[in-house]
């Protein structure tokens, strides 16, 4: 099976209106920026997007927000995007806010075939409203359901032609667990090598989880730059 695609647009060609997507990254670190740009250019809409955050106003998933392509966000942190705030407060965007650790575990559980799990995060807060609760060993927990997606879009440092992925440093963030939880996982990478060139001990995501690989050029923007005043 040839998993290598010639362009990001080719790789996302069958993503249609109404799809559910998982998108890796934390802030702007490790986001699949080329796949996001391709989605913007394709113009698909009514998307449900599962991602830690929604980029910034002019980059990452913020570009899809500007184009009104996202119908619902399932996220943890959304404080860097003014357009997100505007659409949410005006009722244009449906939002499910999830504690960050819970979001990561819901994605991991989806990839592991675990349908739901109990967690203490959110007990006694609005997060727990309408959810099953249980006392275990004297402590209260709430039931959270796993997340799956039609497509998972992730960013890795290096891949072989079979789709074995290696992430670099903090770009591991949400990418590894989301790579396991999509019906189709598309990885954009900085370098593609032949089979056998990757040390098996350093592979983070095995090829069995990855259906498509595309090589991209990356801007790697910094979300917020802070420098010391002299």
C-alpha positions, 0 to 999 in steps of 0.5 A: 500500500502506498501511503505517501501523498504528493500534496496536502490537498490530495491527502484531505480530498475525501474530507467532506462537510460535516466530518469529525476531525481530531487535530494535533498540536498544543497552541501552535506547537506541532499543528498540521499546518499544511493540512489545515491550509488545505482544508481552508482552501477546500472549503469544507464546512460544518466540521466538528473539531477535537483539538486542545485549542483553536489556534490563533486568529490568523493561523492554525485552526483559527483560519477555519474559524474565520471562514465559518467552517467549524460548527463545533469545537471540543477543546480544552484551552481557547484563550488565544483566539478573539474570533473564537470568543466572538463566535461562541458568545454570539451563538455561532459556534457550539463549544464543549470545554473539557479539562485538558487531562480528560481530553487527552485521555478521551482521545487515548481511550478512543484509540485503545478501544476503551468506551468510557472511563471514570475520572475525578476531574470536574466533579462538583463543577459544571463539567459534571452536569448530566454525567453518570457519577460513582463513588469508588473507594470513598471518592467521587468520579464522573464518567467520561466517554471516549472520543473518535474521529472520522479523520485524525490530522497529526504532525510528525518530524519524520516518517518512513513510507509505511507511516511509522512516525517519530515526533520531535520534543514537545510536538508529541503533545496531543499527536500520538494519542490522536493518531490512534483514534481516527478512522483515517489518520493523515500525518504531515511530516518534515521528512520521509525516509525508506523502510528500515531507516528508522530505529524501531526503538524510537518510533512513537506511532506505529504504521498500523495507525497511519493511512496517509503521509504527506511531506510539508514545508513549515512556518512553525510560528510562535504563539506568543513571543516574550523577550526580556526588556533590557 
